[in-house]
Amino acid sequence: MTPIKIVHAADLHLDSPLSGLERYEGAPVHRIRGATRAALVNLVDLALDEAASLVLLAGDLFDDDWKDYSTALYFRAQMRRLADAQVNVVWLRGNHDAASQLQKHLDLPETVFELPYKQADSKIFEQLGVVVHGQGFATRSVVDNLALSYPEPLSGMLNIGLLHTSVTGREGHAPYAPCVLSDLVNKGYDYWALGHVHLRTVGSFGPNRWWAYPGNLQGRSSKPAECGAKGALVVP
């Protein structure tokens, strides 16, 4: 199998306001308000610089329904940059951009694939030897363990689970789609690309088998969970 690179990101919260700015006199408000867009550009730059074949977005691309269509247009423009470089993207919905929350239509390039939210499914990339399994959120508050219904791994492929979840419970984060690490281990995937937790956490459960929260791309407040390690991960 030809080695490939994958970029894993989550919790972009595009155009989300950074809370608490009013407490800081002289803060560069306009620059900070655009920080999530700048972070998205940096993510696409990273994928292109690394010659990635696949970008994984593990939920909460958006911060609830858009106030106007400029948010979608900006996201689409960045996805077009990836499409022009023949980089595929797989994404799913989290609690903030669940189907019940984000009801506007997304007109995205043909290389951008959304995993369904009604049931778990898989996106197979035969030419890459990769299959991505996942299920997005139908509603904002998902209390079921979605990981249990993910498809079985496909033999001879790199199996990735894409999931927006609170593994073993996480302080400061609502327990959406809760699961425990043994649920992930027992599924037999090679990599679990997780989202929801805004601090980077990376773990292993065997040789060449990993799970990871990359952390959100851009902090959303001055809370400790928003000021620690975060960003995208490059998975060789």
Salt bridges, closest charged atoms under 4 A:
ASP11 OD1 - HIS13 NE2 3.85
ASP11 OD1 - HIS198 NE2 3.62
ASP15 OD1 - ARG37 NE 2.84
ASP45 OD1 - ARG81 NH2 2.53
GLU50 OE1 - LYS5 NZ 2.58
ASP60 OD2 - HIS13 NE2 3.59
ASP60 OD2 - HIS164 NE2 3.36
ASP63 OD1 - HIS13 ND1 2.94
ASP63 OD1 - HIS96 ND1 3.32
ASP63 OD1 - ARG220 NH2 2.89
ASP64 OD1 - HIS96 ND1 3.48
ASP64 OD1 - ARG140 NH1 2.78
ASP65 OD1 - LYS104 NZ 3.47
ASP84 OD1 - ARG80 NH1 3.60
ASP107 OD2 - ARG76 NH1 3.26
GLU110 OE1 - ARG80 NH2 3.82
GLU114 OE2 - ARG93 NE 2.57
GLU152 OE2 - LYS187 NZ 3.85
GLU226 OE2 - HIS198 ND1 2.69
